[in-house]
């Protein structure tokens, strides 16, 4: 099983981005409106400068008295864990576990193809297990 299979099963490769100059208020509005936990930071919507997550907001705004001057560039993570569409699903899960990240951009030849969340990975794995269970039940039942 490959990362591309997970992207395909997700049903959408739309990548939600935000500019590095966006304000914290704009960031919060977009996260809430899209009901997502992270956004890719991009100047042009196709290249990746970083990623900003709910975790970044909590950690980096802690103790800030006036967040009105803080931008996405101030909050974003620039050392982003990424994967390739040809990577194994097991490798994706290892990256998420080892680096304790919940969102991994999928990059191919410098192009951003999508973002996989831990929820996408868990759903994909559950679908696999259900398929295997159904196959075993069918085999045991003689059908």
N, C-alpha and C positions, 0 to 999 in steps of 0.2 A: 504494500500500500504506500502510495506516494503523496506528498503534500498537494500536488495537482489534483488528486482524487478528492481530497478534503475541500479544496477550493471549489471544485465542480459541484460537489454535493451540497455546498453551502447555498447554491442557487444564485448568488450574486457576487461579482468581483468588484463592485463599486467600493472605492476607497474614499473615505471622508477625510478631508484635509482642512487645515487652518493655517493662516499666514503667521510668520513669526512675530509680526508687529501687532497682532490682535491683542486686545486687552483681556484681562482676566474675566471681566463681565461678559465679553463676547464669547470667550472660551466656555464659560459655564452655560451660557444660553445655547450654544451649539451642542454641547454634550447632552444637555437635557432634552433639547428638541429632537435629536437623533436617537436618544436613549442608548448611547454607547459609552464605554468607559475610557476610550482613548481616541486620539486623532493624530494622523500623520501631519507633521509640520512641513509645509511646502510653500515655496514662492510661486510655483507655476501649476500646482495640482498634479504633476506627474513625477517630479523628482522629490527625494526625501532629504530634509535637513535634520530631522529628528522625529521624536514622538513625544506627545504629552498625554499623561494619563491622570486619572483621579488621584492616584498615589503621588504623582509629582506635585499636584496642587496641594495636597495635605502636607507633604513633607517640606515643601519650599515656601509655603505661605505661613507656616507656623511661626508665630512671633512677629510677623510683619504688621506694623501698625496701620499703614495706609497702602492697601493693595491697588489703589486706583492707578498708580504709575507702573505697576508690574505688567510685563508683556509675556506672551507665550514664549518668546526667546529666552526670557529669564527663568522659565519653569521647565522647559523641555529637556528631555534626555537626548544627548547627541551620540552616545555610545550605544547604538541600538542593536539588539540581537535580531538577526534576519535569517531567513531560510530561502532555499531555492525550490522551484516547483518539482525538481527531480529528487529532492531529499526524501528520505523515508519518513513515514508518519512517526515511527519510533524515534528518529532523530529530532523531529519537531517537539515531541513530548519531553525528550531529554533536555533540550534547550530551555523549554518553559520551566521545567523542574529545577535544573541546575542553576539557572540565573534568576529564578523566582520572578518571572515576567508573565503577564497575562495576555499580552498582545505581541504577535510576531509578524512583521511585514514580510511578504513574499516578493523577492526581487529576482528578476531574470535579465541578465545582460544589462544591468543598470536601470531597468524599467520596473516600476512598482506595479505588481500584478494584483495585489490584494493584501488584506490583513486577516490573519487568523487569530481568534481569541481562544482562551482556554475553554470557553463554552462551545465554540465550534468543534474543538478537538474532542471534548467529552461527548457531544452529540454524535459525532462521527463514530467514535468507539462504541457507544451504546447501540447504534444502528448495526455495526458489525456483529456485536454480540447477539443481538436479536435475530439477525440473519442466520448465524451459526446455530442458535438454539432451534430455530424453525427447521433448518436442514437436519439436525439431529433428531428432532421429533418426527419428521417425515420418514427418516430412515428407520427409526425404531418402530414406527407404525406400519412399516412395510410398503410405504407409498412412494 
